[in-house]
């Protein structure tokens, strides 16, 4: 844990030292109330209402953007989940620290590199209470469906495994200030990562593990504030179980376990430049 705190501290200092008078600096704060907490892997960690908050700063210098983001999820009722085996109503169950570098100078693609530290606050330290990913991503530009891919490598607890997100999206203009954004996503994992997260018996093979489709729309409230609503449907390719147990075993332990989930969300977004 001390080593991880040192990593985060060093990255914050490097981000601060990177600022110059010629840079564009953006600060954003997003608060989202959702009917469940489904992670980027497609796993429904808490099947109950949550408040997700992220605070981020982006420093842009020409085609180079450096971002630091703090994100957390707060349980709004007594729903028990995989990362809060006891009632965590009113408590933070996960917080993440994200550091990202994006290069947008290429005509055909944006490229990103980054690091994520996941802190599962309610879980014991030293075991599965925290983990870390490094990642690389690419978004293809000037294409109708804006395809993107992010490949992540867990360097800590999830068997040091690899996984990835592959997505397409499309925006439909409704009015001058409003559009409906449609997206679809597939989650892939290598065998080690799949055995840790997507298996009920620790023997998962590599392959596509989860799929999702969704839609969202936003509305500006003033120059710096907007509101948005969204809906998403997630499902597993293999619904036997997750995180080393069958769904039935999780249910017997008092934790609602889902192989498919509909998530409804509403957000208030603040962006300052």
C-alpha positions as CSV (number, residue, x, y, z in Angstrom):
1,X,0.0,0.0,0.0
2,X,2.9,2.4,0.8
3,X,4.4,1.7,-2.6
4,X,1.1,2.5,-4.3
5,X,0.7,5.8,-2.4
6,X,4.2,6.8,-3.5
7,X,3.2,6.0,-7.1
8,X,0.1,8.2,-6.9
9,X,2.0,11.0,-5.2
10,X,4.7,11.0,-7.8
11,X,2.2,11.1,-10.6
12,X,0.3,14.0,-9.0
13,X,3.6,15.9,-8.7
14,X,4.5,15.2,-12.3
15,X,1.1,16.4,-13.5
16,X,1.5,19.6,-11.4
17,X,5.0,20.2,-12.7
18,X,3.9,19.8,-16.3
19,X,1.8,23.0,-16.2
20,X,3.0,26.1,-18.1
21,X,1.4,29.4,-18.8
22,X,0.6,28.4,-22.4
23,X,-1.5,25.3,-21.4
24,X,-5.2,25.0,-21.4
25,X,-6.5,23.7,-18.1
26,X,-9.9,22.1,-17.6
27,X,-11.4,21.0,-14.3
28,X,-14.5,18.9,-14.2
29,X,-16.8,17.5,-11.5
30,X,-19.4,14.8,-12.4
31,X,-22.0,13.4,-10.1
32,X,-24.1,10.4,-11.3
33,X,-26.9,8.6,-9.5
34,X,-27.3,5.1,-11.0
35,X,-29.6,2.2,-10.2
36,X,-26.6,-0.2,-9.9
37,X,-22.8,-0.1,-10.1
38,X,-21.7,-2.0,-13.1
39,X,-17.9,-1.7,-13.7
40,X,-16.2,-1.5,-17.1
41,X,-15.8,-5.2,-17.0
42,X,-19.5,-5.7,-17.1
43,X,-19.7,-7.1,-13.6
44,X,-22.5,-5.8,-11.4
45,X,-20.6,-5.0,-8.2
46,X,-23.6,-3.5,-6.3
47,X,-27.2,-4.2,-7.5
48,X,-28.6,-1.1,-5.8
49,X,-28.6,2.7,-6.0
50,X,-25.2,4.4,-5.9
51,X,-23.7,7.8,-6.3
52,X,-20.7,7.9,-8.5
53,X,-18.4,11.0,-8.4
54,X,-15.4,11.9,-10.4
55,X,-13.2,14.9,-10.2
56,X,-10.6,15.5,-12.9
57,X,-8.1,17.9,-14.2
58,X,-6.8,17.9,-17.8
59,X,-3.8,19.9,-19.0
60,X,-3.7,20.3,-22.8
61,X,-0.6,21.4,-24.6
62,X,-1.2,21.4,-28.4
63,X,-1.9,17.7,-29.3
64,X,-0.9,16.4,-25.9
65,X,-3.4,16.1,-23.0
66,X,-2.4,15.0,-19.4
67,X,-5.3,14.1,-17.0
68,X,-5.5,13.1,-13.4
69,X,-8.9,11.8,-12.2
70,X,-10.3,10.7,-8.8
71,X,-13.4,8.6,-9.0
72,X,-15.5,6.9,-6.2
73,X,-18.8,5.1,-5.7
74,X,-21.0,5.6,-2.7
75,X,-23.7,3.1,-1.7
76,X,-27.1,4.8,-1.2
77,X,-28.9,1.9,0.5
78,X,-28.0,-1.4,2.3
79,X,-27.5,-3.5,-0.9
80,X,-24.6,-5.8,-0.4
81,X,-22.2,-6.4,-3.3
82,X,-19.0,-8.3,-4.2
83,X,-16.8,-5.5,-2.8
84,X,-19.0,-4.7,0.2
85,X,-19.9,-8.0,1.9
86,X,-21.5,-6.0,4.8
87,X,-24.0,-3.2,4.7
88,X,-22.2,-0.2,3.4
89,X,-25.1,2.2,3.1
90,X,-23.7,5.8,3.1
91,X,-20.1,4.5,2.7
92,X,-17.7,4.6,-0.2
93,X,-17.1,1.0,-1.6
94,X,-14.6,1.8,-4.3
95,X,-12.3,4.7,-5.2
96,X,-10.0,4.9,-8.2
97,X,-7.0,7.1,-9.1
98,X,-6.5,7.5,-12.9
99,X,-3.7,9.1,-14.8
100,X,-4.0,9.4,-18.5
101,X,-1.9,10.7,-21.4
102,X,-3.7,11.2,-24.8
103,X,-2.1,12.2,-28.1
104,X,-4.5,13.6,-30.7
105,X,-2.1,14.8,-33.4
106,X,-2.7,11.9,-35.7
107,X,-5.4,12.5,-38.4
108,X,-6.8,9.0,-38.2
109,X,-6.6,8.2,-34.4
110,X,-6.2,9.3,-30.9
111,X,-3.9,7.3,-28.7
112,X,-3.9,7.0,-24.9
113,X,-1.6,5.5,-22.3
114,X,-2.5,5.4,-18.6
115,X,-2.5,3.9,-15.1
116,X,-5.4,3.1,-12.8
117,X,-5.2,2.2,-9.1
118,X,-8.4,0.6,-7.7
119,X,-9.1,0.7,-4.0
120,X,-11.9,-1.6,-2.8
121,X,-12.4,0.2,0.4
122,X,-14.6,-2.4,2.2
123,X,-12.3,-5.3,1.4
124,X,-9.3,-6.5,3.4
125,X,-5.9,-5.1,2.6
126,X,-3.2,-7.2,1.1
127,X,-5.5,-9.6,-0.6
128,X,-8.1,-8.4,-3.1
129,X,-8.6,-5.0,-1.4
130,X,-6.8,-3.2,-4.2
131,X,-5.3,-3.7,-7.6
132,X,-3.6,-1.8,-10.4
133,X,-3.9,-1.6,-14.2
134,X,-1.8,-0.1,-16.9
135,X,-3.5,0.5,-20.3
136,X,-3.2,1.6,-23.9
137,X,-6.1,2.7,-26.0
138,X,-6.9,3.9,-29.5
139,X,-9.9,5.7,-30.9
140,X,-10.3,5.8,-34.7
141,X,-11.4,9.2,-36.1
142,X,-13.4,10.2,-39.2
143,X,-15.3,6.9,-39.2
144,X,-19.1,6.6,-38.8
145,X,-19.1,4.4,-35.7
146,X,-16.0,5.9,-33.9
147,X,-14.5,2.5,-33.1
148,X,-12.2,2.3,-30.0
149,X,-10.2,-0.3,-28.2
150,X,-8.5,-0.3,-24.8
151,X,-6.2,-3.1,-23.6
152,X,-5.4,-3.2,-19.9
153,X,-2.9,-5.3,-18.0
154,X,-3.5,-6.0,-14.3
155,X,-0.1,-5.7,-12.6
156,X,-1.4,-6.7,-9.1
157,X,-4.0,-9.1,-7.8
158,X,-6.0,-10.4,-10.8
159,X,-3.5,-13.0,-11.7
160,X,-1.5,-10.4,-13.6
161,X,-3.9,-10.8,-16.5
162,X,-4.9,-8.9,-19.6
163,X,-8.3,-7.7,-20.6
164,X,-9.8,-5.2,-23.0
165,X,-12.8,-3.0,-24.0
166,X,-13.9,-2.7,-27.6
167,X,-16.6,-0.2,-28.5
168,X,-18.5,1.6,-31.2
169,X,-20.6,4.7,-30.8
170,X,-22.7,7.1,-32.9
171,X,-24.3,10.4,-32.2
172,X,-27.7,11.5,-33.5
173,X,-28.4,15.2,-33.5
174,X,-31.8,16.1,-32.1
175,X,-31.5,19.9,-31.7
176,X,-28.7,22.3,-32.0
177,X,-27.8,21.7,-28.3
178,X,-28.9,18.2,-27.9
179,X,-28.0,14.7,-29.3
180,X,-28.6,11.1,-28.5
181,X,-25.5,9.1,-28.1
182,X,-25.7,5.3,-28.9
183,X,-23.0,2.8,-28.1
184,X,-22.2,-0.8,-27.9
185,X,-19.3,-2.5,-26.1
186,X,-17.7,-5.9,-25.8
187,X,-15.3,-7.0,-22.9
188,X,-12.6,-9.5,-23.7
189,X,-10.2,-11.1,-21.2
190,X,-7.1,-13.4,-21.3
191,X,-7.3,-16.7,-19.5
192,X,-5.7,-15.6,-16.2
193,X,-7.9,-12.5,-15.9
194,X,-11.0,-14.5,-17.0
195,X,-10.2,-17.1,-14.3
196,X,-10.1,-14.4,-11.6
197,X,-13.1,-12.3,-12.6
198,X,-15.5,-14.2,-14.9
199,X,-15.2,-17.8,-13.6
200,X,-17.2,-19.7,-11.0
201,X,-14.5,-22.3,-10.7
202,X,-11.2,-20.6,-11.5
203,X,-10.9,-22.3,-14.9
204,X,-12.1,-19.7,-17.3
205,X,-10.7,-19.6,-20.8
206,X,-9.8,-16.4,-22.7
207,X,-12.5,-14.8,-24.9
208,X,-15.3,-12.3,-24.9
209,X,-16.9,-12.2,-21.5
210,X,-19.5,-9.5,-21.5
211,X,-21.5,-7.3,-23.9
212,X,-23.4,-4.0,-23.5
213,X,-25.5,-1.5,-25.4
214,X,-26.6,1.9,-24.2
215,X,-27.9,5.3,-25.0
216,X,-27.6,8.7,-23.3
217,X,-28.4,12.4,-23.9
218,X,-27.3,15.6,-22.3
219,X,-28.6,19.1,-22.0
220,X,-26.7,22.3,-21.2
221,X,-28.0,24.2,-18.2
222,X,-25.5,27.1,-18.5
223,X,-22.0,27.7,-19.8
224,X,-20.3,25.4,-17.3
225,X,-23.1,23.0,-16.2
226,X,-25.0,20.3,-18.1
227,X,-27.3,17.4,-17.1
228,X,-27.5,14.0,-18.7
229,X,-29.5,10.8,-18.5
230,X,-28.6,7.3,-19.8
231,X,-29.6,3.7,-19.9
232,X,-27.5,0.6,-20.5
233,X,-28.0,-3.1,-20.7
234,X,-25.2,-5.5,-19.7
235,X,-25.0,-9.3,-20.2
236,X,-22.4,-12.0,-19.8
237,X,-21.3,-14.4,-22.5
238,X,-21.1,-17.2,-19.9
239,X,-23.6,-16.8,-17.1
240,X,-22.3,-19.6,-14.8
241,X,-20.9,-17.2,-12.2
242,X,-18.2,-14.6,-11.4
243,X,-15.3,-14.1,-9.0
244,X,-14.9,-17.7,-8.1
245,X,-18.6,-18.5,-7.3
246,X,-21.8,-19.4,-9.1
247,X,-24.5,-16.8,-9.0
248,X,-26.5,-19.2,-6.7
249,X,-23.6,-19.4,-4.3
250,X,-23.4,-15.6,-4.1
251,X,-27.2,-15.4,-3.5
252,X,-26.9,-18.0,-0.7
253,X,-24.2,-15.7,0.9
254,X,-26.7,-12.8,0.9
255,X,-25.3,-10.9,-2.1
256,X,-27.6,-10.4,-5.2
257,X,-25.7,-11.7,-8.2
258,X,-26.7,-10.8,-11.7
259,X,-25.7,-12.2,-15.1
260,X,-27.6,-9.4,-16.9
261,X,-28.4,-5.9,-15.7
262,X,-30.2,-2.7,-16.8
263,X,-28.7,0.5,-15.4
264,X,-30.5,3.8,-15.5
265,X,-28.5,6.9,-14.6
266,X,-28.8,10.7,-14.2
267,X,-25.8,13.0,-14.0
268,X,-24.9,16.6,-13.2
269,X,-21.7,17.7,-14.9
270,X,-19.6,20.8,-14.2
271,X,-16.7,21.8,-16.4
272,X,-14.5,24.8,-15.8
273,X,-11.8,26.2,-18.2
